[in-house]
Amino acid sequence: MRARDHAIQAGQVRRQTLQHRLHRAPGYAAKHRQAAALDSSIRAHSERVPTRYRRPMDRLQQVLNRQGHEYQALRQRLDAAQQTALASQRDRIRRSPCQPVE
């Protein structure tokens, strides 16, 4: 137990010595400030992106919801064979969205 405590204490002293040397090293403070400024800039951009694009994303979601409702209404007006054909066409479009519709 004592040997382990002694080893831990020696490691902590070594760490403190290295930290002290690091803080005294030329350019460390400038690099530390630069890293903090970059972190701050990244946080600011990360917070700005959802705010900036919220309205367009909400509008796109509304369009998607409306199209989903229109699709369901259309599907309900079809008979069983037409529903199956529409579903297979929809699945084909999902698999290969860039292919022309027949």
C-alpha positions as YAML, in Angstrom:
chain: A
units: angstrom
residues:
- id: 1
  name: MET
  ca: [0.00, 0.00, 0.00]
- id: 2
  name: ARG
  ca: [2.76, 2.44, 0.90]
- id: 3
  name: ALA
  ca: [4.71, 1.65, -2.27]
- id: 4
  name: ARG
  ca: [1.64, 2.36, -4.37]
- id: 5
  name: ASP
  ca: [0.94, 5.64, -2.54]
- id: 6
  name: HIS
  ca: [4.58, 6.63, -2.98]
- id: 7
  name: ALA
  ca: [4.44, 5.85, -6.72]
- id: 8
  name: ILE
  ca: [1.24, 7.88, -7.09]
- id: 9
  name: GLN
  ca: [2.75, 10.81, -5.23]
- id: 10
  name: ALA
  ca: [5.91, 10.66, -7.35]
- id: 11
  name: GLY
  ca: [3.80, 10.63, -10.52]
- id: 12
  name: GLN
  ca: [1.83, 13.66, -9.35]
- id: 13
  name: VAL
  ca: [5.04, 15.56, -8.59]
- id: 14
  name: ARG
  ca: [6.39, 14.66, -12.02]
- id: 15
  name: ARG
  ca: [3.16, 15.84, -13.66]
- id: 16
  name: GLN
  ca: [3.23, 19.14, -11.76]
- id: 17
  name: THR
  ca: [6.86, 19.70, -12.76]
- id: 18
  name: LEU
  ca: [6.05, 19.06, -16.42]
- id: 19
  name: GLN
  ca: [3.03, 21.37, -16.28]
- id: 20
  name: HIS
  ca: [5.15, 24.11, -14.72]
- id: 21
  name: ARG
  ca: [7.80, 23.73, -17.46]
- id: 22
  name: LEU
  ca: [5.10, 23.74, -20.12]
- id: 23
  name: HIS
  ca: [3.55, 26.96, -18.82]
- id: 24
  name: ARG
  ca: [6.97, 28.64, -18.85]
- id: 25
  name: ALA
  ca: [7.74, 27.46, -22.39]
- id: 26
  name: PRO
  ca: [7.86, 30.26, -24.96]
- id: 27
  name: GLY
  ca: [4.75, 30.44, -27.11]
- id: 28
  name: TYR
  ca: [2.65, 28.18, -24.90]
- id: 29
  name: ALA
  ca: [0.38, 30.96, -23.66]
- id: 30
  name: ALA
  ca: [-0.16, 32.24, -27.21]
- id: 31
  name: LYS
  ca: [-1.02, 28.78, -28.50]
- id: 32
  name: HIS
  ca: [-3.31, 28.20, -25.52]
- id: 33
  name: ARG
  ca: [-5.17, 31.46, -26.26]
- id: 34
  name: GLN
  ca: [-5.34, 30.56, -29.95]
- id: 35
  name: ALA
  ca: [-6.84, 27.15, -29.14]
- id: 36
  name: ALA
  ca: [-9.38, 28.76, -26.80]
- id: 37
  name: ALA
  ca: [-10.35, 31.27, -29.51]
- id: 38
  name: LEU
  ca: [-10.83, 28.45, -32.03]
- id: 39
  name: ASP
  ca: [-12.99, 26.51, -29.56]
- id: 40
  name: SER
  ca: [-15.10, 29.59, -28.97]
- id: 41
  name: SER
  ca: [-15.51, 30.16, -32.71]
- id: 42
  name: ILE
  ca: [-16.53, 26.55, -33.27]
- id: 43
  name: ARG
  ca: [-19.13, 26.76, -30.49]
- id: 44
  name: ALA
  ca: [-20.53, 30.00, -31.95]
- id: 45
  name: HIS
  ca: [-20.88, 28.46, -35.42]
- id: 46
  name: SER
  ca: [-22.42, 25.30, -34.00]
- id: 47
  name: GLU
  ca: [-25.08, 27.35, -32.22]
- id: 48
  name: ARG
  ca: [-25.74, 29.56, -35.26]
- id: 49
  name: VAL
  ca: [-26.36, 26.78, -37.80]
- id: 50
  name: PRO
  ca: [-29.64, 25.42, -36.35]
- id: 51
  name: THR
  ca: [-30.99, 28.95, -35.91]
- id: 52
  name: ARG
  ca: [-30.06, 30.01, -39.42]
- id: 53
  name: TYR
  ca: [-31.59, 27.00, -41.16]
- id: 54
  name: ARG
  ca: [-34.61, 26.41, -38.93]
- id: 55
  name: ARG
  ca: [-37.14, 28.24, -41.17]
- id: 56
  name: PRO
  ca: [-36.13, 26.56, -44.46]
- id: 57
  name: MET
  ca: [-36.09, 23.17, -42.74]
- id: 58
  name: ASP
  ca: [-39.52, 23.79, -41.20]
- id: 59
  name: ARG
  ca: [-40.90, 24.81, -44.62]
- id: 60
  name: LEU
  ca: [-39.46, 21.68, -46.23]
- id: 61
  name: GLN
  ca: [-40.99, 19.55, -43.48]
- id: 62
  name: GLN
  ca: [-44.39, 21.16, -44.10]
- id: 63
  name: VAL
  ca: [-44.11, 20.43, -47.83]
- id: 64
  name: LEU
  ca: [-43.15, 16.84, -47.08]
- id: 65
  name: ASN
  ca: [-46.06, 16.43, -44.67]
- id: 66
  name: ARG
  ca: [-48.50, 17.86, -47.23]
- id: 67
  name: GLN
  ca: [-47.19, 15.54, -49.95]
- id: 68
  name: GLY
  ca: [-47.53, 12.59, -47.60]
- id: 69
  name: HIS
  ca: [-51.17, 13.46, -46.92]
- id: 70
  name: GLU
  ca: [-51.84, 13.91, -50.65]
- id: 71
  name: TYR
  ca: [-50.25, 10.53, -51.37]
- id: 72
  name: GLN
  ca: [-52.41, 8.82, -48.73]
- id: 73
  name: ALA
  ca: [-55.57, 10.50, -50.09]
- id: 74
  name: LEU
  ca: [-54.68, 9.44, -53.64]
- id: 75
  name: ARG
  ca: [-53.94, 5.89, -52.54]
- id: 76
  name: GLN
  ca: [-57.29, 5.57, -50.78]
- id: 77
  name: ARG
  ca: [-59.15, 6.48, -53.98]
- id: 78
  name: LEU
  ca: [-57.51, 3.65, -55.94]
- id: 79
  name: ASP
  ca: [-58.64, 0.03, -56.19]
- id: 80
  name: ALA
  ca: [-56.43, -2.80, -54.91]
- id: 81
  name: ALA
  ca: [-54.61, -3.44, -58.22]
- id: 82
  name: GLN
  ca: [-53.85, 0.26, -58.68]
- id: 83
  name: GLN
  ca: [-52.66, 0.51, -55.06]
- id: 84
  name: THR
  ca: [-50.25, -2.37, -55.66]
- id: 85
  name: ALA
  ca: [-48.95, -0.77, -58.86]
- id: 86
  name: LEU
  ca: [-48.52, 2.59, -57.12]
- id: 87
  name: ALA
  ca: [-46.67, 0.97, -54.19]
- id: 88
  name: SER
  ca: [-44.32, -0.92, -56.53]
- id: 89
  name: GLN
  ca: [-43.62, 2.29, -58.47]
- id: 90
  name: ARG
  ca: [-42.95, 4.14, -55.21]
- id: 91
  name: ASP
  ca: [-40.55, 1.40, -54.07]
- id: 92
  name: ARG
  ca: [-38.74, 1.48, -57.42]
- id: 93
  name: ILE
  ca: [-38.31, 5.25, -57.12]
- id: 94
  name: ARG
  ca: [-36.94, 4.83, -53.59]
- id: 95
  name: ARG
  ca: [-34.41, 2.26, -54.79]
- id: 96
  name: SER
  ca: [-33.31, 4.28, -57.85]
- id: 97
  name: PRO
  ca: [-34.42, 7.89, -57.43]
- id: 98
  name: CYS
  ca: [-32.52, 9.19, -60.47]
- id: 99
  name: GLN
  ca: [-34.10, 6.81, -62.98]
- id: 100
  name: PRO
  ca: [-36.90, 8.18, -65.19]
- id: 101
  name: VAL
  ca: [-40.45, 7.18, -64.28]
- id: 102
  name: GLU
  ca: [-42.21, 5.03, -66.86]
...
